[in-house]
C-alpha cells in the first residue's frame, strides 16, 4: 500500500488528455464530484497509472482528483453517466469518494519542520478522520468507502511484528471501526494480532488518540500534529532522535500481523487464505513472460524416475516389525472381529471385518519432505541457470509420487517462483540469469511462506545455489540463523571456481559444475528422508 500521504499529492499530476479512451469517465465524474464534495472547482482525471503511484490521489494545488483506471478495467465496462454504474465498479467509485473526502475535509497541512515520522502518523490518522466526516455528511457513502479499505492495503504493510507496524494497522484498520466504515467483526483477527504485539494498555492509549482525531476540525493542524507526537511517544519513538519512519528489519520474517492482514484481505475478497496467498504470490513473484518453456528431454525424464525411486527407497528404509489386520489366516484370531464378520455374512452383506492379526515388516511412517531450492540468477551464475531449471522440474516430478513438496525459486533483482509446492509441471521453465542478487532476502521469505520452513514438527530443508556474494549479508545471516534454530537444515552449494561469502549455520559444499550441485541436492533429500 502506498503511504497515506501519497493520497494528497503535490505537483501537476496526470492530464486527462493523456488517456483519450477514458475522457468519458473523467467528464462524467467531474460533473459528479460536486455532489460528493459540495465544491464546484474540482476536476477528476481517470486514466491508467493516474494517482501518482497510489490507487487514487487528490492534488490540492491543482484542485484535481485522479483515479487509476486499473480499478475499473475497461472504459466500456459501463456507462459512467448512469447512476447505477457505481455498482459495477465499487472499488473505483469508493476511491473517488475517499479522495472527495480528502478534498472536503483535509484542509490542514503539517507545519514546516515537522519530523517526517510525525507527519506520517498524522496522515495515517487523517485517513479514518476524513472518512468519518464524509460518512457523517453522506451516510450512503459508507458502502463505497468499505471497498477502498482492501484496495489500499497489502500484506506487505506489516512485514514484521514490531510496534510501528502494529500501530500502522491500528490506525488504518482498527480506527475505521470507530469511524463506522468497517465492523469489529471484520477485523477481529487483526485486532488480536495488534494486541499481541502492542499489549492492551498501549492499544487503548492509541484508540484514545484516533477517537480524538475523529472529533478534530478540518483546519486544526495543531491538534493533529500534537496527537501524532503522542502516538510516537506511546510506541517508544523519539522523533527528535529518529525523525524518519522506522523501517522493517530485513533480517526478520513476517509474523502475526502479516498473517492476520492476509486473512482479512482474503475474507473480504471471498477467498480462502490459501487461495488469496496463491494469487498474491503469482502477482508478485510470477515468472516473466519472456522466460522460455520447453518439454523435458528423455534424459531429464529418466533422471526424474531415478530420483523418484531413490526417494521411494528412502521412505521404505529399515522396515520395522508391526502388526496389521487381515481377513484371512494365518495370524492371531480376534474374536470380536470374527463375530462381526459372521454377522455381516449372515445379513447378506459384504464382510468388512478383519478377524485375523498377523505380524509383518512394514516401513516406518515418514514425514513429508519440504524442500525449497533457491537459485542465484545473477550474471556470475549464468552457467547454472539451465541445469537448475531442469532440476526444478525433476525434483517436482519425483516428489509428486513420494509425499514430498518442493519449490524452486530464482533470485536476482527479484524473487521468482518457478515451481510451486505440490505442483507437477509438464514443462521445464528456463530461468534467465542477469542482474544482481538483491532479492535473496525476498526469496528466503517466499520459501518460508510457501513451505512453512519455520514450522516445527515437519521435515524441512533449504538448498541455496549461489556464490554467496550478497548485498546484505548480515540480514541474510539472521534469516538463515532463524531457520537453523527452528530445525530447518540449510545446504549451501557454492561454485568452487568463484570466491564468495560463507554463512554460518549452513552445510556449505563447493561444487565444480551444475550437475554436481543437482546431485548434491538429491543426495541431501534422500539422506534427510532416510534419517527422518
N, C-alpha and C positions, 0 to 999 in steps of 0.2 A: 504494500500500500504506500502511495506517496505520502509525504509528511502533510499534516493538516494545513500547514502554512502554504502548501502548493495550491490550495483551493482559492487563495487570494493572491493573484499574481501581479507583477509589475511589468511594464512594457506594453508594446502594441498588441501582442498575441497573434492569432491567425486571422487572415482575411477570408471572408465568405467567398470572395471571387476565386479563391484557390480551389474550390470544390464546386463546380457548376452543377453537378448532379444532385447536390444537397441544398441548392438555393431555395427550393420549395419548403424544406424543413426550416431553414433559417428564417425565411419570411413569415411562415406560419407561427413559429414560436416567438418571433419578435412582436407580432401582433398580440400574442397571448400573454407575454410577460407582465404587462401592466396589471392583469388580473391577479397574478401571484404576488406582486410587489407593491402595487399602488404607485409605481414610478412610470413615467412616460418617456424617460430619457435613455432607456436601455435598449441595446440590440442583442440579438442572440446569433451565434455562429455555430452551425452544426457541420462538422467535417471530420473525415478520418484523421486521427492524430491531433485533433484540436484539444485544448486543455493544458498545453504545456507539459505533457507527461503525466498529468492526472486524468482521471475519467472525465472531469469537468472542472472549470475554473471560472472565477469572477475577477475581472480586471477593473478595479475601481477607477483608475485614471482614464481608461478608455470607455468606461461605462458599458462594458460588454461582458456577456456570459458566453462561455464556449462549452460545448458538449462533444465528446468524442463519439463520432458516428459508429464506432465499433460496437457500441452497446445497443445500436438499433439494428444493424445488419445491412440490409439493402434499402436504398431510398424508396423503392416501390413496394415495401412490405405493407404499407398502409397509407392512407391519405391524412397528412398531419393537420389538414384544415377541419377535419371532422372531430367532434368532441370525444367520440369513442376510441380514437386512435391510441390513446394513452394505455388502454388495457392490453394492447398488443406489444407495447414497448414500455413495460412498467419500470424497468431499471433506468432506462434513458430519461423517461419523464421524471422519475424520482430524483435523478441527478439535476435536472433543470429546477425542480422545486428546492433542492438543497442549495444550489447556487443563488436562487431567488431569495432564500432566507439570508444568505450572506449579504446580498445586495441591499436587503431591507434592514438588517439588524447588526451587521458588522461595521459599525460606524466609528470604531476606535482603532488606533494603531499604537504599537508599543513605542514608548519614548526612546529617543536616541540614547545609546549607551546601555540599553537593556542587555544583559548577558544572553547569548543565544539559547541556552538551556531554559532560561526563564521564559523567553518569548515562545519557545516550543511548547512548554507546558500551557501557557496562556492560550495558544492556538488550539491545543487539544481540548481544553475546557470550552473553548468557543464553539466547537462542533456540536455538542449537545445543547449548549445555551441557545444558539440561533434556531435549532430545530424545535426546541421547546417553545420559543417565541412564535415561530411560524405555525406550529400546531395550535397555539392559543388563539392566533388570529384566524386561521383557516383550519378547522378541525378535520376536514376531509383530507387534508394533505398528509396526515399521518400514514395513511395507506401507502402513499408513494414513497415517503421517506423511509419506511421499513425496507424497501427494496434497495436503497442506496447503501445500507449497512454492509451487506455482503459484497457489493461492488467495490467498496472502499477498504476491504480487509483482505488479508493474505496470511497463510500460515507462517510466512517469513516475518510477520510483525512481532513474533515472540520467539526469537531464535534461541534464547537461553532463559533459564529460570532465575532472574535477578529482580531486584526491587524496581528498577527503572522500567523494565518491560512489563512487569506485573502492573505497575502504575499506568502504563500506556493502555493496557487492556481495560483497566478500571475506568479510565477517562473516556475511552471510545465505545465501550460496550455497557458497563455497569451504570455509567452516568445516563445512558439513553433509556434505562428503565425508569429512573426518576423523571426523565423528560417525557415519559409515556410514549416513546416511539416503539420500543420493544418491550416484552414482558419478562418478568423474573424467571418464568419457566423457560423462556427461550435460551437464557444464558446461565442455567443452573450449573452446568459443568464448568464454565469459565469462572463463575464466582467461586466455586470450590477450589479451583487451581490458583486463583489470585489470592484467596485466603490462606492457602497452604504456603505460599511464598511470602506474603506480607504479614500474616497474622491478623486476627480480628480487630485488635486495637488500632493498628495503623490504617486498616481499611475503613474503619468507622471515621477516623480523622479525615481521610481523603474524601469520604462521602459528604462530610460537613462542608468541605471546600466546594465540591461541584454543585451541591444544592444551593450554596450561597451564590455561586456564579450564575445559576439559573434565574436568580432574582436581581441580578445586576443590570443597570440601564445600558442601553445600546452604545452610549457615548462615554461610558465610565472606564477609561483606560487604567486609571489609578488603582481601582479596586481589582480589576482583572490581573494586573501585574502583581499586586500585593498577594492575591490568592496563589499565584504561580510561585512566588517566593516561599510561601508557607508550604506548598506542595513539595518543593525541593528539600526543605528542612525536614519534613516528615520522612522522606525517603533517604535521608542522610547525605544529601548532595549539597556541597557548598559552592554556589555559582561563582563566587569570587576566586576560589581556587580551581574550580573545574567549570569554566564558562560554557563549554560546548556540551551538547547532549552525550551521555555515556554510550559507548559503542559496545556491542556484544563481543565477548571473548571468543575469537575464532577457534580456540582450542577446547571449547566445550560443546557437548552435544545438546540438541534440543531436548526439552523435558515436558513437564506437566502443562505448561502454558501453551506450547505449540500443539500438543495433542488435544487439549480442550478446545482451542480455537479451530482446529481442523474438524473436530466432531461437530462444532456449531455450524461451520460452513457447509459440511456435508448434510446436516439435517435440514438447513434452510434450502438447500438445492434439491432435496428429495432423494438423496443418495445415501447408501451405506458408507461408513467411514473408509472401508477398503476401496469402494468404487471412486469416492472422491479423491483419495490418495493416488490411485492409479491415473486418474485424469490429470491431476496436478503434476505428477511426475512426468507424464507424457508431454505436457505442455512445457515444462521447464527443462527436461533432460532427454527429450526425444532426439533421435539421430537426425543429422542434417539430410536434406533431400538429395544432396549430391553424393552421399556415400553409396557405394555400389553394393548390390545384392547379386549373389550367384548361387548356383546349385553346388552342393558339396561334391567333391571328387570321390572316386571309388576308394582311393587310399584313405581319405578322411572318414568315409563311412566304415571302412574296415577298422580304423583306429578307434572309432566310437564304439564299435561292437566289442573290441578287445577291452576297452576301459570298462564297459558295462559288465563284462564277465568278471573282471577283477573286483569291481565293487560288489558284485553278487557273491563272489567267494569270500570277500572280506566280511560280508554280513552273515555268512554261514560259518565263519571261522570258529574252531574249537567248540563242537557241539557239546551240550550238557545233558545229563540224564534228567528225565522228566516223565510224567505220566500223561496219557491222553485217552479220552473216551473212545470206544469202538462199538459198533453194532454187532460184531461177531467175535467169537473167541479166536485165539487164546487170550488169557488175561484173568483178572480177578473179577468175579461176578459181583455186580452192585444190585442188591436185592430190590431196592425201591425202584430202580430204573427198569429192572426186569419185569416187575409187576405192571409198571406203567406201559411197557411195550406190549404185554399180553392184553391189557385193557384196550389199547389202541387197535390191535389186530381184531379183537372180539367185536369192536364197534365198527369194523369195516373200513377203518381209516389207515392211511399210510403211517407205519410206526416211525416216530422220530426219536424215541428214547434210545439211549446207548447203554445197554446193560453191562458191558464189559469195560474194564480199565486195564490198559497194558503199559508196560514200561517202554520208553523209546528214547533215542538220542536225537534231540532237536536243537536247532540253532538257538543261541541265547537271543533274547529281544535286543534289538539295536535301535538307538535313537536316529532321527532323521538328520542327515548331514546338511548343514547350511554353510555353503561355500561361496564367498564373494571374491572375484578376481578383478583387481584394479590394474589397468594397463596404461603406462605413460605414453601419451601420443605426441610428445614434443618432438622437434626435429631431430634431436640426438638419438631417439629411439625408433627411427623410421624403419629399420630392418626388422623390428619386432611386430610391426602393425599387422601385416598379413598373416603370419603364423599364429598370432594370438587371436585374431579374428576367427580363424578356423578352430582354434582351441575352445573359444566360447561356444561354438556350435556343437563340438564334440562333447564337451562337458554337459551341456544341457540335454543332448540326446542320450548320453549314458545315464544321467541322473534321473531321467524321467521314469525309467523302469526299475529304479533301485531305491525308492523312498528317499531321494535326496533333492535339495533345492540349490540351484546355482544362479549366480548373477554375474554378468560380465559388464564392467564399467570402464570406459575410456576417459582419461582426464588430460586435458591440455589447458587451453584458455577457458574451457567449460567442461562440465562433467556430463557424459553421455551414457545412457543406459542402453547397451547393445542387446543384452539378453535378460529378460525379466525372470524372476523365480517362478518355478513351475511352468515355464514356457518351453515348448519343444519346437523351435523354429525349423521350418522346412528349408530355409536358405541361409547361407553364410552372409552376414552383414560385415563388409570390409571397412574398417575404420581408416581414416586418413590421418597421417602423422604430420603435424605442423604446429608452430606456435610454442608457447611456454608450458609451465606446469602450475599455473596459478590456481587451478581448480582441484588440487589434490584434497584439500580440506572438504570441499563440497562432495567429492567422490566418496570419501570415507563416511561422511554423514548420510549420503544417499544409500550406501551399502548397509549401514545400520538401520535405516528406515525400512528398506525392503526385506531385510533378512533378520531383523531384531538381534543384531550381533551382541548387544549388551545384556540380553535377557538370559538369566541363569537357568540351568536345567536343560539346556539344549547343546547339541554338538555343533560348535561354530568354528569357522576358520576364515581368516582373511589372507589372501595372497596378493602381493604387490609386485609388479614387474616394472622396475624403474631404476635409474641410476642414482636416485635419491637427491638430486640437485633441485631442491625445492626453495621457493622464496621465503617461506615462513616455517623454518624447521622447528622452532620452539612450540608453536601451536600444533604442528603435526605430531611432535613427540607427545604432547599432552593427550591428544586423541588416541594415539597408539597405546599409551600407558593405561588410559581408561579401559580400552578393550582388553588389554592384557590382564588387568586387575579384575575384570568381570568374568574371566575364564575363556576368552576368545583367543585362540592361537593366531599369531601373526607371522607369516612367512614372507620374507623379502628376497626377491630374486634380482640380483644386480649384475649387469654385464661385466665380465672380467676385464675387458679391454677399455673400460671407462672408469675414471675416478668419480667418486660420489660420496655422499654422506651415509654413515651407518647409524641407524637408530637403535636405541636400547629397547629391551622388551620385545625383540623380534628374533626370529631364526633367520639369519642372513646367509644366503648362498650366492657364490659367484658362479655365473653360468657363461659358457663360451659361445653359445648360439641360442636362437629362439627355441629350437626343438628341445634342447636340454631344459629350458625353462618350463615348457609344456610337460615334459616327463616328470620334472620335479613336483609340479602341482598335482599331477595324477598320483604319484607315489605318496605324497603327503595326505591326499584324500583317502587313499586305500589304508594307509597306516592309521589314520585317525579312526576309521571305522573298525579296524581290527582291534584296536585297544579301547574302544568305547565301552 
